[in-house]
Amino acid sequence: MKFFHLSDLHIGKRYSEFSLLDDQRYILDRIITYAEAEQPDAVLIAGDVYDKTVPSAEAVRLFDDFLYRLSALCAHIFVIAGNHDSPERLAFAARTLDRAGIHISPVWDGRVTPVTLADEFGELDVFMLPYIKPAHAAHFLPDVNVESYTDAVAAAVAAMPVDPSRRNVLVTHQFVTGAERCESEELSVGGADNVDASVFEPFDYVALGHIHGPQQIGRATLRYCGTPLKYSFSEANHKKSVAVAVMREKGDIEVCVLPLEPLRDMRELRGTFAELTARENRPDALCEDYIHITLTDEDEIPEAISRLREIYPNIMRLDYDNSRTRAEKLADIAAQVGGKSPLELFCELFERQNGRPMSDAQREYAAAKIAEIWEGEL
């Protein structure tokens, strides 16, 4: 059985006041083209379908068109709510759509009923767990002690009717400890939303959403597919793709990716104003891309962004990196930390994340590394 794994479509997203709807329409068309060629048996969409809990009419129409076209190409589509979605709105007409093979997770109430599929290797169960918080689990599973996100997801999984002798797939939207994050994701202080990977052991494949960079966590079958588009300049070096999982008999799973090339890429350019506007430094292929420019001129350039836009019409961000801005950043950092040393700050972060202070040996090691990195400037 072949699955396409998608997540974090963020349909309707705007970035730096630019609407990305045309870019999203283009990339969804590319996914449809892959579906026509690859003929997946099912598509797993692991949350954050929309960028807002109340999406625009244009965003809803785009997702409706995508579902309609996709459902003509594969028998089953599974959709869950992420932290950006409204579970109630996303689940509208879910029971009716279920008859057409479009399975949308209901608002989670402590129960998850799997959808059973079948192929030449037997039956396979797909479980859908939308984004949940500890408060949700504590409310619906009052007999379980829930203090953390790991507790919440572990309790939700324990309540599922998972048969370990069968093939089991989970579609969920959480931050699994160890995943690499970027600035376009919602971050919690001190990693409080971490979920330990061990809670997903009962499942043969876990289709994760929430993290924008494609990656596996430990095993190839515990996987973030990442966003289909770059949604911030922290993702400029990401290689976007569709994850494909082919499941045969239990334990026999092959995972690969299909690359996605955007309508307009996100790029970061750095240099002086003269360098970035010189004719020989203006490759035509870059001009329509979304651009973050960092000017290194010591003096501010009058009307820089409007002049640069004549060459790079889709500039999203312009900033400077020179002696003045570096001094301002150092002053801001000093004001924020209240005169604390890097070692003191690191010790505070360690204690916040681990719930205990550093040992003397750990503190000595950290101090030595900080001194090495800062080359004796502390």
N, C-alpha and C positions, 0 to 999 in steps of 0.2 A: 504494500500500500504506500502510495507516494503522497507526502504532505508538502505544501508550501507553508512556510512560517513567516509571517509578517507581524509588525507591531509599530506602534508610535507613528501612525500616519499624520497625526496632528493637523487634520484637515481644517482649513480656515486660518492657519497661523499667519501672523504678521511679524516681521522682524525688521527693526529699525524703520518702521513706518512703511515698509514694502509689503504688499500682499503677495503671498506665495501660491495663490490658487492656480495660476497658469502653470507654475512649475509642478505643483501636485497633480494637476490633470495630466500633464505630460508623463510623469513617472508612473502614474496609475495605468496609463495606456501601455507603457513598457511592460508592466506586470501582466496585463491582459495578453500581450503578445507572447510572453513566456508561457502563460497558461495554455494558450492555443497550441504552442509547440510541445510542451512537456506533458500536458493532460494530467494534472494532479488529481488524485481521488478526493482530496479535501484541502481546504485552505484554513490555516489557524491564524487569527488576528488577535494578538495578545495585548489589547488595550491601548488607551489613548488614541481612539479613533479620531476624535476631535481635539482641538486645542483648547476649547472652552466648554464649560458645563452647559452653557446655552449657546450652541453654535449658530452661525449665521445661516440664512436661507440658502446662500450659495454653497456653503460647506455641506449642508444636508443634501442638496441636489447632487453634488459631486459624489458623495459616498453612495447615495441611492443608485446613481448610474453605474458606479463601479460594482456594487453588489449585483445589480441586474445582469451586467455583462459577464461577471465572474460565475454566477450561478448557472449560466447557459453552458459553461465549460467544465464544471466539476460538480459532483453530486452533493457535496457537503461543504458548508462554510461555517466556521465556528468563530464567534465574536464575543469578547469579554470587555467589561468596562475597566479603564485605567483610572489613575488618580485625577486626570484632566476631564474625564467624562462624567456625566450624570447617569448613574446606573438606571434610574427610573426612566429617563428619556430614551436611553439607548435600548432599553428592553421593551419599548412600546411595540405592540403587535407581535411580540416574540413567539407566542403560541401559534399564531397563524403562519408566521414565516417558517416555523419549525416543520410544517408539512411540506414546504418547498425545499427542505434541506438546508435552510439558513438558520443555524442554531445560535441564539443570542442568550448570554447568561442572564438569568433573572437577578433581581436584587438579592444579594446573599443573605440568608436567614439561618445559617448554621448547617444547611443541607445542600449537598451537590449530588444530583442524579446524573449518572454518566449517559452519554449517547453511545450506543453499541453499533459498530460497523463490522463488516465481514468481508473477507477476501479468501483466496485459495489456501491461506495458512490458518484460517479460523476466525474467531471473533476478536475484536479489539475495542477497548473502552476508552472514550475520550471524556475527561473531566474538565470542567470549566470553573475556575476560581477567580472572580474579579478582585480588584485591589481591595484589601481589607486592612483595618487598623486594629490594634489591641482592644480598643473600646468596643468595636463591633463583635469580636470574638467573645469578650467578657459578657456582653449582653445576651448573645444567642447561645452561648455554651457556658452557662453559669456554674456548672459543676467542675469546670477546669480552671486552674490557677493561671491567669494570663497577665503577665507583667511586661512582655516585650513583643516585638514583631515576630521573632522566632517562635515564641509561645503561641501567638495568634495563628500563624500559618500551620504550625505543628498540630494545634487543636483542630483546625479546619480539615487538615489532611486525615487525621485520626478518625474524624467523623464520616469520612467517605467510605463507601462500600468497595474498597480496592481488593481485588482477588489477585494475589501475587503470582498465581499460576498462569494468568492471562497477560496479554500485552496491554499496557496501560500508558496513556498519554495525558499529560496535564498541560493546560493552557492557563497561565497566571501572570500577574503583573506586580512584581515586588523587586526590591533591591536585595540581591544575594551578596553576602559578604565576599569580598575579593574582586568584585566587578570594578572595572575602570570607569570613572564618571567624567563628565564634562560640564561646562557651565550652563548648557541649555537644559539641564535636568534640574528638577526641584531637589535641593539638598537639605538634609536635616542636620541640626547641630550635633556634632560628636558621633555621627553615624548611628543615631538612635533607631533608624528604620531598617537596620541590617537584619537579614534573615539567613540563618545558617543553612548551607547547602544540604546538610544531612537530612533535613526534613523532607527532601524530595526523593529519597532513596526508593520508595515503592514504585516509582514511575520509570518506564523504559525511555521515554523522551519527554523532556520538559521544555515547552515553548514559552520562553520568558519574554516579557515586555517591561519597559520602564527605562532601561539604559540605552543610550543612543548609539553607542559604538558596538558593532558586531563582535562577539566574543563567546567563548565557552568558559564555563566555570568548573574546573577540574576535569570533567569528562565531556566528550564531544556532544553527548546527548542531553546535557544541561546547558542550554544555549540561549543567548540573546541574539536575535537576528539584526538588531539595530534599526534605526530609522531608514526609510527609503531615500530620504533627502538629507542634506546637511542643514541643520537648523540654527547653527551659530558658528562663529569663526573658530571656536574651540574644536569643531569637527572638521576643520579644513583638510586635515590629512587622512580622514576616514575613507575607507573604500566601501561604499554602500552596495548592498546586495539583497537578494531573496535567498533565505535559507531553504534547502530542500532536504527532507528526511525520507528515506525509503526504508520501510519496515517490512521484513520478511517474517520468518519464524521468530519466536521470542529470543532476544539476545542478538539477533542479526539485524543491525541497523547501519545504514550508510548515510552519511551527511555530506552535502556539498553546497556550494553557493553559486548563484547566477548573478553576475555583476550588473549594477544599475548605473548608467551614465545620465547625469541630469541635463535638463535644458540649459541651465546656467549654473556653473560651478561657483563655489565660494573660495576666494583666493585672498591671500595677504601679501601686500607689496610694501617694501620698505626702501627708503632712500631719500635723497634730497629732492626738492621740487624740480630742479633742473634735470636730474636724472630720470625722474618718472614722466616728464613731459617731452623728453628728447625723442625725436622721430624714430631713431634706431632702437629705442627701448619700448616701442609700442606694438607688441604683437597683436594683430587683429583678432586672433582667437580669444584674447583675454578681455577685449573691450566690453563685451556684453555680460560678462560674469559679474557676480556680486563681489565687491571689492572692499577690503579693509586696508587703508593706506596709513602707514606710519611715516611721517616726515621727520628727517633728522637734521633739518636746518636749525641753526641756533636762533635765528630770528623768525618770528611768525610771518607767514606769507599772506599778504592782503588778499582777501576773497579767494582763498586757496581752494575751498571745496567747489565753488561755482566754476572756477577755471579748470580744475581737474575733471569736473563732470563733462566738460566738452570732449574729453578723451575717453573717460570711463563713466558712462552715464549712470551706471548702477552702483555708485559708491554708497555703501551703507554706513561706513564709519571712517572718521579721520581723526588722528591724534598725532602728537609730537613725542619724540624721544630725543631729548637733548639735556644739557647740563641743568637748565632751569627746571624741567619737568622731573628729572631724577631727584633733585634737591627737594622739590615739593612733595614727592612721594615719600622720601625718607622722613620729612617733617611730619607728614600725616601718620605714618606708621608709629613714629615716636609718641605722637599725641594719643593714638589709640591704645598703645600698650602701656602707657603710664610709666615709662622708664624701665620696664622689665627687660631683662636680658633674653636673648634667644633661647638659652638653656631653660630659664624659668618658664617661658612660654611653652616650650616643648614638653616640659614636665607636667604643666597644667593640662595640655592636650592629651597626653598619655593617660593621666588619671581620669579625665572625662570620658575617654573612650573605653578604658579597661576597668573602671570602678575601683582602682587601687593605685597607690603611688608607686613610682619607680623604685626598684631596689638600688642599693648603693652601687652595685656593679653596672646596672643599666644606666644609672646617672653618669658614672665615670665614662662609660662607652659613648654616651650621647655627647658629653662635654668634649671628648677627644675628636669626635666626628665634626662637631660644630666648629671647633677651632681649626680643623683641617680645611673645612669648606670655606670658612671666612678668612683663612690665611693669616691668622693672628691679628685681625682688625678689631676683635672684641676687647 
